[in-house]
Amino acid sequence: LAFSNFGGSPVWHGDQVGGQRMKLLRRGSSVSSPKGDTNGYTKLLRGGGEAKSALVSECTEIEAVQDWLLSSNANDVLQTLRALSGQRPHLVRTVSVEMASEKARQQESNPLSMRKHLANDQPFSNVQPVVQFAMPLVICSEDDVELQVQLVRLGSVNSVSSVHFTTRDATAKAGREYIATQGTVTFNPGDSMRWLTVPVISLPGWNPTNDFQIELLEEGVHNAVLGRYLKKTRVKVVNNDCFPTQTHKEHIIRAIQQSPPNMEGHLTPFWAMMLEYCKWNFNDPTVRKRTIKLVLFGGLHNAEFTLSLFLNVYLIDFILNSDRDEETLPFSNRMFTLILVSSFKLFTMLLLHVCDWISAGAGIVGPSQVMLHGALIERYLNYDESTRKEIHPAEITMGMMSDIPALVAGYTNVVHGLQVMGRLVAMLVYQFSAPLLFHRHFMWESMSLTFSFPVLAAVFLWMRDDITAEVLDQANRKFHRLATQVQETVRCYRIIADFKKRGEFISRLRGISEDCMTSKAEAAIVVLNNIYYATWIGALAVAFYTLFGGKLVQQKILPLGMFLANISIFNSYAEVWAGIYTILLNVQNTFPALEHVLVLLNMPIDLTHRREIEENRLQATRAALEGHQDTMQAAASMPLVFENIVVRYSKCGMERVVPINLSGRMVLQQGTLVCIAGPYGEGKSTLVRVVSGASLPDPKVGKFHVPSYLRVLNVSADAIFFKGTLMENLTIDASLAGDGKIERVRAILGRLKLITPYKKNVERLLTLDSVTEWSDSLSEAERNLLNVSRALISNPNILCIHKPMRVGMESAELVTAILKALRDFVDWRGLEQDATTRHQRQPRTCIITSNKQEAIDGSDCVYMASKVDGIQAVPKDGTGIEQLLRAAASD
């Protein structure tokens, strides 16, 4: 429609209908329907026929009006539209709704002809342009001083537009990884893209990759509307350091380049690496605060131990010694002094209880494990494809549930070791100060064990280090092997049951379990003997001093209280050194866990590679939009280009090329349904993964361009559902409230024959709150259909689906339903969306892999991927189809 005030007379101009332009001119101050029949008048405006032709012939001034409308610039016409929409809004809405309804009816009655009409219907530039982020994900390095985030304006660029923005925390926190920023982005006339800047903070040492959000605000928008899906973007801040520090980078790199990744024990400085981990952990503010608190509380325990030694000597040699004159005691009263000593012991016990209660609620295990758990799962989700193939999922499970707790326990053992060392210092303080305080002669014999124990313990630890490390490493590796076998058995249950191999797998698992338990028993024996070494030394020292000190007590050279205190100290020495040795063994026991966590947290990720590709896409998009007065039309007509694609992967530190042939050129227009076919294992799935961004091509070879502002979704052939309700699974990516409405979900499920008058199972499951029951009651076909439904509910700009008509959908009815749903998704720019706003939405493109004839016939274009010919367009004239079917038959 177009409305105008031309020559003082309201003018209505209809679009082309039935090959003839229909025009209407009504003189006067208002436009009204003939004889007040509004509905009939609206139908007249929409329809053709003799009545309309007669009406056109009576309008002698229409030609001039039509010439003005067709020859005037867009701004003048849009201003006229704006004026009329303000004066006659009801008429505009009525005609728009009627036209949209008529288009829908025409499509239902003749979808092929309507499809051709819709294919030529490019997005309509709103009166106000759309402003949104140029990319849904922005990747930056923490070494970047400032982050530049691009915004794009789609529509008319002839005037000034402005929007406000603000940053919001996610896993990255303002003031730590970035500086909170608010501001305004202004598009000057002619600007299709602008940017905003956010300062990034570079943190010392290794830190997990964190992210934050930038949001465009509805308040303060000038001459623009915000994009529906990209008014928010996520920013990832990548840290390129090694975990835990860069000190042993060469050992870590050498380890991750092995296959499988591992560290050579005799060449790896695990003690030094453990020290670096402790330093990294201590740098966390929460962990540092709690560590200091624990050390201080341990110091209170040691102080109480020292005071107890002094009080025990004073109690025996002074208060309870009847040979002592009562007048020499404090307050000249034994009973009162006893009450004071008893009260002091009770007070110190209460104080220590309160301190331990506080430390129990503020331990260091919780924040350390949470930080490493988040870092490991974030690392895993960003692994490159080579790493994901190298690292078994069971290793991630073991890292989360076993290795990280063991590593954090190693840090707590180090902290506990500091407390135990404080106990040694407290005993030394007593042994040196007690003779002076109680006016006794200093006896070096009582200090013999104090100085000989560390030397003997160090020699023993050095002699037993290799065998201890070996048995602990063997036990840990066999435990990992057991965990991997358990996960494999559970994963392969269906094969085991179908081929009746339960007995073999049970025997295999039992053998691995017995081997694991044997290794654990051997390690426990070695550790037990190591611990008893310190206990034996303490027992020998006590036996020797009992003979030597007892003789001195008999000779009344050594007071009984000091003799008993020294016996207590020697026993404490044995306990302390046994404790120290146990702590050292526990720390050493964490070395396999340290090795595993070091490997998992330093394996290569794809963010740097992905950043390079995204920046190339952004530059190409900026160049394609530059100079256009209407960037909405330019954006809709921008093709997807893939030429001579090369995909690489790393193996043992060597870069290799994926052995498939993706040479050739594929150019896809937006708003089309594309079928990628070809022989099995010759690149069609890899090609679709490259299009969707799931696999990353070499950015230095060939050409790869997908406009940066398009949301792309890759849908695997395997129907995977997480633990949650069915509704939560289906709306996982429904970022807009309207996309996830139950009515829309039901409608899309109905299109795919999951909800029919005779099938109510899925509809019933939609309303269940159970997170497990629904997944057990679905057939394979239903799971595959739900997988496709979830993708359609997400409503991306580019939808890439692998084998949407795979096994389980042999029914011709289901195949037809899927193809029709995908066809409508493309033609109507999303399923179950407002038909009247179709022209305001960006095109939808769907790319599928299939060798089915129905998919080939129903697609707008077909490409074949094969090792012989690479990427090749297949003409839909019969010859190419036969060639394609022969290739499919050879699968």
Secondary structure, DSSP 8 states (H G I E B T S, - for coil): -EEEEETTEEEEEEEEETTEEEEEE--SSS---GGG-HHHHHHHHH--SHHHHHHHHT-TTHHHHHHHHHHS-HHHHHHHHHHHHHH-HHHHHHHHHHHHHHHHHHHHH-HHHHHHHHHT------SS-EEEES-SEEEEETT-SEEEEEEEEESB-SS-EEEEEEEE-SSS-BTTTB---EEEEEE-TT-SEEEEEEEB---SS----EEEEEEEEEEEEES-EE-SS-SEEEEEEE--S-SS-STTHHHHHHHHTSSS----GGGS-HHHHHHHHHHHHHTSHHHHHHHHHHHHHHHHHHHHHHHHHHHHHHIIIIIS-TTS-GGGSGGG-HHHHHHHHHHHHHHHHHHHHHHHHHHHHT-SHHHHHHHHHHHHHHHHHTB-HHHHHHS-HHHHHHIIIIIHHHHHHHHHHHHHHHHHHHHHHHHHHHHHHHHHHTT----GGGGHHHHHHHHHHHHHHHHHHHHHHHHHHHHHHHHHHHHHHHHHHHHTHHHHHHTT-HHHHHHHHHHHHHHHHHHHHHHHHHHHHHHHHHHHHHHHHHHHHHHHHHHHHHTTSS-HHHHHHHHHHHHHHHHHHHHHHHHHHHHHHTHHHHHHHHHHTTS-BSHHHHHHHHHHHHHHHHHHHTT-SBHHHHHHT--EEEEEE-BEEEETTEEEE-S--EEEEEEE-SS-EEEEE-STTSSHHHHHHHHHTSS-B-TTSSEEE--TTS-EEEE-SS----SS-HHHHHTTT--STGGG-HHHHHHHHHHTTSSBTTB-HHHHHHT---SSHHHHT--HHHHHHHHHHHHHHH--SEEEEE-TT-TT---HHHHHHHHHHHHHHHHTTSTT--GGGGGGS---EEEEE---HHHHHHSSEEEEEETTTEEEEE-SSSHHHHHHHHHHHT-
